[in-house]
């Protein structure tokens, strides 16, 4: 017995896969805000993915997929909490609602924040850009990098700390200019 799928089913599956792939990190980040334990968040994420897939034919493609997914996440987390109600390590319903709203607002600016961070990064000196890239992407230790650069390890750590603060302030300032900060 062979299973045949229509062209529209295949297109729908491809659309779903594409949308989920684009938003998976934000969806998981939203879940992680509402569910304190990573293993539980992963379980919820799997359940959410199945629910999204099963309900995808109800999704209005003129709407925002992430917002639609977050609605499903919210109810899935509420159901998860009810089933684990006896565990005192879970958040109250009021806290879940507050965190849900705040995280949705924060994640709605995610792409804008990334663009602004990139702008702020490129406004740094080449030496500062190199230090940040090295500290996050290279396999060489900071100690080895410090020796190579002729600086002390503590000097590099102090500079990295200052650069991270500077980038955060730059993004915050640009968000205010964009009118996107609460």
Backbone torsions as a table, in degrees:
resi	resn	phi	psi	omega
1	UNK	NA	127.6	179.8
2	UNK	-107.9	148.9	179.4
3	UNK	-101.5	126.5	177.9
4	UNK	-111.6	144.3	177.1
5	UNK	-122.3	141.7	179.0
6	UNK	-76.7	162.8	179.9
7	UNK	-61.6	-38.0	-179.6
8	UNK	-69.1	-35.1	176.0
9	UNK	-64.6	-40.7	179.8
10	UNK	-66.1	-43.5	177.8
11	UNK	-62.7	-39.8	178.6
12	UNK	-63.7	-42.3	178.1
13	UNK	-64.0	-40.8	178.7
14	UNK	-66.6	-40.3	177.7
15	UNK	-62.3	-47.1	179.3
16	UNK	-58.5	-49.2	-178.7
17	UNK	-58.7	-43.6	180.0
18	UNK	-63.4	-47.5	-179.5
19	UNK	-63.6	-43.3	-179.5
20	UNK	-65.0	-41.1	179.7
21	UNK	-63.2	-40.0	179.9
22	UNK	-65.3	-33.5	-171.4
23	UNK	-109.5	2.0	-172.1
24	UNK	-59.6	-40.4	-179.4
25	UNK	-67.5	-40.9	178.6
26	UNK	-67.9	-39.1	179.0
27	UNK	-63.4	-47.1	180.0
28	UNK	-65.2	-37.8	176.7
29	UNK	-60.9	-39.2	177.6
30	UNK	-65.9	-44.5	177.7
31	UNK	-60.4	-44.6	-176.4
32	UNK	-62.8	-28.7	175.8
33	UNK	-67.6	-33.6	-174.0
34	UNK	-95.4	-19.4	-177.4
35	UNK	-120.3	117.3	-171.0
36	UNK	-70.6	-27.2	-176.4
37	UNK	-101.6	130.0	-176.3
38	UNK	-58.7	-42.7	-179.2
39	UNK	-63.5	-39.0	176.0
40	UNK	-66.4	-39.9	178.8
41	UNK	-61.9	-39.5	177.6
42	UNK	-64.5	-40.6	176.7
43	UNK	-62.2	-45.1	179.0
44	UNK	-62.3	-42.7	179.4
45	UNK	-58.5	-44.3	178.8
46	UNK	-61.6	-43.4	179.3
47	UNK	-64.6	-40.6	178.8
48	UNK	-62.4	-44.2	179.5
49	UNK	-59.4	-42.9	177.8
50	UNK	-63.9	-42.4	179.5
51	UNK	-65.1	-43.3	178.0
52	UNK	-59.0	-44.6	179.8
53	UNK	-62.1	-46.8	-178.1
54	UNK	-66.5	-28.4	-178.0
55	UNK	-102.8	4.3	-173.8
56	UNK	-59.9	-30.9	178.7
57	UNK	-66.8	-16.3	177.1
58	UNK	-89.4	-11.1	-176.9
59	UNK	-73.1	128.3	175.5
60	UNK	-85.1	111.6	-173.5
61	UNK	-70.3	-3.5	173.0
62	UNK	-84.7	-9.8	179.1
63	UNK	-93.0	171.1	178.0
64	UNK	-80.8	120.6	-178.4
65	UNK	-61.2	-42.9	-178.5
66	UNK	-60.8	-44.8	179.4
67	UNK	-62.8	-42.4	178.1
68	UNK	-62.1	-45.0	179.9
69	UNK	-63.0	-39.3	-179.5
70	UNK	-65.5	-32.4	174.4
71	UNK	-62.3	-43.1	178.3
72	UNK	-67.8	-39.8	177.3
73	UNK	-58.4	-47.1	-176.6
74	UNK	-56.6	-48.9	-178.6
75	UNK	-70.4	-33.4	176.8
76	UNK	-65.5	-41.9	178.0
77	UNK	-65.1	-41.5	177.9
78	UNK	-60.1	-43.9	177.8
79	UNK	-64.7	-41.2	178.0
80	UNK	-60.2	-44.9	179.4
81	UNK	-62.0	-41.6	178.9
82	UNK	-61.3	-39.9	-178.4
83	UNK	-73.6	-19.6	178.7
84	UNK	-114.2	27.6	-172.7
85	UNK	-58.6	-29.3	-175.7
86	UNK	-74.3	-18.2	-179.4
87	UNK	-77.9	120.4	-175.6
88	UNK	-76.2	-2.9	-178.0
89	UNK	-88.6	8.9	179.9
90	UNK	-104.0	154.6	-175.9
91	UNK	-74.3	155.5	175.6
92	UNK	-71.7	160.9	-179.8
93	UNK	-61.8	-38.4	-179.7
94	UNK	-64.2	-42.2	179.2
95	UNK	-66.5	-39.4	177.8
96	UNK	-59.6	-44.9	-179.3
97	UNK	-63.5	-44.5	179.4
98	UNK	-62.9	-48.5	-179.7
99	UNK	-63.9	-37.1	179.5
100	UNK	-60.7	-47.5	180.0
101	UNK	-64.8	-44.7	-179.2
102	UNK	-65.9	-40.3	-179.4
103	UNK	-67.9	-37.8	177.5
104	UNK	-60.4	-43.1	178.8
105	UNK	-63.6	-43.7	-179.6
106	UNK	-64.2	-45.5	-176.9
107	UNK	-72.0	-22.5	178.1
108	UNK	-66.0	-22.8	178.2
109	UNK	-96.7	7.2	-172.5
110	UNK	-55.7	-53.6	-177.9
111	UNK	-64.4	-40.0	177.5
112	UNK	-62.5	-43.5	178.7
113	UNK	-60.5	-40.8	178.3
114	UNK	-63.1	-42.3	178.2
115	UNK	-63.5	-43.7	-179.5
116	UNK	-67.2	-38.0	176.7
117	UNK	-61.8	-41.0	178.7
118	UNK	-63.6	-43.4	176.8
119	UNK	-59.6	-45.0	-179.7
120	UNK	-64.6	-40.8	179.4
121	UNK	-59.9	-45.9	-177.9
122	UNK	-71.9	-13.6	176.0
123	UNK	-82.5	-10.0	177.8
124	UNK	-76.1	161.9	175.7
125	UNK	-65.8	159.2	-179.9
126	UNK	-61.1	-37.2	179.5
127	UNK	-63.7	-41.4	178.7
128	UNK	-68.7	-39.6	176.1
129	UNK	-60.4	-45.1	-179.7
130	UNK	-61.0	-41.9	179.7
131	UNK	-62.6	-45.3	179.3
132	UNK	-64.2	-43.5	179.0
133	UNK	-62.5	-45.4	-179.0
134	UNK	-61.2	-42.3	-175.3
135	UNK	-70.8	-20.6	-177.5
136	UNK	-109.3	-22.1	-171.8
137	UNK	-122.1	-23.8	-175.0
138	UNK	-83.2	155.6	179.8
139	UNK	-89.0	-9.6	179.4
140	UNK	-76.9	140.5	-179.7
141	UNK	-72.8	161.1	177.5
142	UNK	-62.1	-36.3	179.5
143	UNK	-61.2	-46.0	178.4
144	UNK	-64.3	-41.4	179.4
145	UNK	-63.8	-40.4	179.7
146	UNK	-62.8	-43.7	178.4
147	UNK	-60.7	-45.1	-179.3
148	UNK	-62.5	-38.5	-177.0
149	UNK	-85.7	-8.7	-179.6
150	UNK	74.1	31.8	-179.5
151	UNK	-126.6	163.8	176.7
152	UNK	-82.7	155.7	179.1
153	UNK	-60.0	-43.8	-179.0
154	UNK	-62.2	-37.1	177.7
155	UNK	-60.8	-44.0	179.5
156	UNK	-66.7	-42.2	177.8
157	UNK	-62.9	-40.9	177.5
158	UNK	-62.5	-42.3	-180.0
159	UNK	-66.3	-42.0	177.7
160	UNK	-60.1	-42.4	179.0
161	UNK	-62.4	-44.7	179.1
162	UNK	-64.6	-39.7	179.8
163	UNK	-65.6	-40.9	179.0
164	UNK	-63.4	-42.1	176.4
165	UNK	-63.5	-43.4	-179.8
166	UNK	-60.8	-43.4	179.1
167	UNK	-65.5	-42.2	179.2
168	UNK	-62.4	-43.2	178.6
169	UNK	-65.6	-39.3	179.2
170	UNK	-61.9	-46.6	179.7
171	UNK	-63.2	-43.8	-179.8
172	UNK	-61.6	-43.5	179.0
173	UNK	-62.1	-44.6	-179.3
174	UNK	-67.3	-35.5	176.6
175	UNK	-64.0	-40.4	177.5
176	UNK	-61.9	-42.1	179.1
177	UNK	-63.2	-35.1	178.7
178	UNK	-75.8	-14.7	-177.8
179	UNK	77.6	18.9	-176.5
180	UNK	-98.6	-3.4	-180.0
181	UNK	-88.3	138.6	-176.7
182	UNK	-55.9	NA	NA
